[in-house]
Amino acid sequence: MPGERIVVVTGASSGIGEATARLLARKGWRCVLVARREDRLRAVADEIGAEVELCDVGDRDAVEAMAARILGRHPQIHLLVNNAGMPARGTFLVVDPETIRRVTDVNYLGGVWCTRALLTGLTSAAAAGERAHVVNLVSVAGTTAFAPAGAYAASKHAQLAFSRSLASALSGSGIAVHAVLPGFVETEGFPQKGVLKSRLLGRFVIQPPRVAEAVLTAVEKGRREVTVPWFPYRPISVLQALVPGVVGRFAGMSDYRPGSV
Ligand SMILES: NC(=O)c1ccc[n+]([C@@H]2O[C@H](COP(=O)([O-])OP(=O)(O)OC[C@H]3O[C@@H](n4cnc5c(N)ncnc54)[C@H](OP(=O)(O)O)[C@@H]3O)[C@@H](O)[C@H]2O)c1
């Protein structure tokens, strides 16, 4: 439909991706929802009038096929939200090697493959004079090495580096790149309340709709990086850069309750 704004949201079958798709649909965006669980994805899509694409974002061939189908229907893509992600709780010493590989494939490379595969759609929207956007759902773990989830933090550091370098590479192209860095958010894949050992960190757990609002703010206000909530996470990120040893000791002390992950 002419004038329609198209958004592709990966990982839209639950949590932050689902909340983001619901918010964007309410704001008039035409949503294409991407994930692997068909029943969950279709239930959300039916409610908000969205399209469904089943895809494992860690599988590059599958991503290219998915992008070709989307671009066949929508030659212009105005917003890509790279949100699909998985946890990898446990230190680098205990997490099994397959999980270390898989979390890198999904959390970091998944966004790389989706962005590359959908770039022609984003470029086409920008060429038509409409600003296009990529939002990468990173994490405070992208700036802070959180020992109890070491491989996850490493995947998120890589994802943030991807986001920052992509922003520079696309500067002046009409495609803006944003990173949203949530702290702890209560979701299916990442249960937080009651499993974090630190009661202090437990007090800062937020819900997915708050992150969805941060995604919208990043796009509407052109914010390059948004940490949500700002406190205590932004100061922690700055401290990590300035005094990594101190933050490392603090992050090493916090952990998840045994048997909860
Ligand atoms: N919750 C937190 O505390 C937190 C904090 C900071 C950042 N984040 C980030 O936020 C993003 C969303 O996580 P969430 O908390 O909303 O968790 P969630 O409720 O478990 O949602 C994860 C979503 O990603 C999809 N997904 C997982 N692996 C996939 C794959 N290989 N291919 C395609 N889709 C896949 C899942 O769908 P299917 O299983 O149906 O494929 C689901 O829709 C992740 O990138 C996560 O790292 C979360």
The ligand as an SDF file (V2000), in Angstrom:
LIG
                    3D

 48 52  0  0  0  0  0  0  0  0999 V2000
   15.6380  -10.0540   28.7910 N   0  0  0  0  0  0  0  0  0  0  0  0
   16.7500   -9.3920   29.0840 C   0  0  0  0  0  0  0  0  0  0  0  0
   17.1500   -9.2620   30.2520 O   0  0  0  0  0  0  0  0  0  0  0  0
   17.5370   -8.7330   27.9820 C   0  0  0  0  0  0  0  0  0  0  0  0
   18.4140   -7.6900   28.3370 C   0  0  0  0  0  0  0  0  0  0  0  0
   19.1520   -7.0800   27.3540 C   0  0  0  0  0  0  0  0  0  0  0  0
   19.0240   -7.4750   26.0330 C   0  0  0  0  0  0  0  0  0  0  0  0
   18.1660   -8.5030   25.7130 N   0  0  0  0  0  0  0  0  0  0  0  0
   18.0920   -8.9020   24.3150 C   0  0  0  0  0  0  0  0  0  0  0  0
   16.7830   -8.6890   23.8420 O   0  0  0  0  0  0  0  0  0  0  0  0
   16.5190   -9.5700   22.7720 C   0  0  0  0  0  0  0  0  0  0  0  0
   15.1800  -10.2390   22.9690 C   0  0  0  0  0  0  0  0  0  0  0  0
   15.2340  -11.0880   24.1010 O   0  0  0  0  0  0  0  0  0  0  0  0
   13.9980  -11.2730   25.0960 P   0  0  0  0  0  0  0  0  0  0  0  0
   14.4910  -10.9170   26.4680 O   0  0  0  0  0  0  0  0  0  0  0  0
   12.7900  -10.6120   24.5790 O   0  0  0  0  0  0  0  0  0  0  0  0
   13.8710  -12.8710   25.0990 O   0  0  0  0  0  0  0  0  0  0  0  0
   12.7350  -13.8550   24.5750 P   0  0  0  0  0  0  0  0  0  0  0  0
   11.4040  -13.4960   25.1310 O   0  0  0  0  0  0  0  0  0  0  0  0
   13.2740  -15.2090   24.8230 O   0  0  0  0  0  0  0  0  0  0  0  0
   12.7000  -13.5620   23.0180 O   0  0  0  0  0  0  0  0  0  0  0  0
   13.6890  -14.0100   22.1520 C   0  0  0  0  0  0  0  0  0  0  0  0
   13.1380  -13.9630   20.7490 C   0  0  0  0  0  0  0  0  0  0  0  0
   14.1630  -14.3150   19.8360 O   0  0  0  0  0  0  0  0  0  0  0  0
   13.7040  -15.3740   19.0110 C   0  0  0  0  0  0  0  0  0  0  0  0
   14.8330  -16.2030   18.6440 N   0  0  0  0  0  0  0  0  0  0  0  0
   15.7210  -16.8400   19.4420 C   0  0  0  0  0  0  0  0  0  0  0  0
   16.6140  -17.5150   18.7220 N   0  0  0  0  0  0  0  0  0  0  0  0
   16.2820  -17.3000   17.4220 C   0  0  0  0  0  0  0  0  0  0  0  0
   16.8150  -17.7450   16.1860 C   0  0  0  0  0  0  0  0  0  0  0  0
   17.8870  -18.5420   16.1480 N   0  0  0  0  0  0  0  0  0  0  0  0
   16.2150  -17.3350   15.0470 N   0  0  0  0  0  0  0  0  0  0  0  0
   15.1240  -16.5380   15.0700 C   0  0  0  0  0  0  0  0  0  0  0  0
   14.5740  -16.0870   16.2080 N   0  0  0  0  0  0  0  0  0  0  0  0
   15.1400  -16.4720   17.3620 C   0  0  0  0  0  0  0  0  0  0  0  0
   12.6730  -16.1230   19.8520 C   0  0  0  0  0  0  0  0  0  0  0  0
   11.7250  -16.7490   19.0140 O   0  0  0  0  0  0  0  0  0  0  0  0
   11.6670  -18.2870   18.6110 P   0  0  0  0  0  0  0  0  0  0  0  0
   12.1120  -19.0800   19.8030 O   0  0  0  0  0  0  0  0  0  0  0  0
   10.2350  -18.4700   18.2410 O   0  0  0  0  0  0  0  0  0  0  0  0
   12.5850  -18.4130   17.4410 O   0  0  0  0  0  0  0  0  0  0  0  0
   12.0030  -14.9540   20.5680 C   0  0  0  0  0  0  0  0  0  0  0  0
   11.0250  -14.3860   19.7340 O   0  0  0  0  0  0  0  0  0  0  0  0
   17.7140  -10.5330   22.7080 C   0  0  0  0  0  0  0  0  0  0  0  0
   18.6010  -10.1180   21.6990 O   0  0  0  0  0  0  0  0  0  0  0  0
   18.3520  -10.3690   24.0590 C   0  0  0  0  0  0  0  0  0  0  0  0
   19.7230  -10.6740   24.0260 O   0  0  0  0  0  0  0  0  0  0  0  0
   17.4130   -9.1290   26.6580 C   0  0  0  0  0  0  0  0  0  0  0  0
  1  2  1  0
  2  3  2  0
  2  4  1  0
  4  5  1  0
  4 48  2  0
  5  6  2  0
  6  7  1  0
  7  8  2  0
  8  9  1  0
  8 48  1  0
  9 10  1  0
  9 46  1  0
 10 11  1  0
 11 12  1  0
 11 44  1  0
 12 13  1  0
 13 14  1  0
 14 15  2  0
 14 16  1  0
 14 17  1  0
 17 18  1  0
 18 19  2  0
 18 20  1  0
 18 21  1  0
 21 22  1  0
 22 23  1  0
 23 24  1  0
 23 42  1  0
 24 25  1  0
 25 26  1  0
 25 36  1  0
 26 27  1  0
 26 35  1  0
 27 28  2  0
 28 29  1  0
 29 30  1  0
 29 35  2  0
 30 31  1  0
 30 32  2  0
 32 33  1  0
 33 34  2  0
 34 35  1  0
 36 37  1  0
 36 42  1  0
 37 38  1  0
 38 39  2  0
 38 40  1  0
 38 41  1  0
 42 43  1  0
 44 45  1  0
 44 46  1  0
 46 47  1  0
M  CHG  2   8   1  16  -1
M  END
$$$$
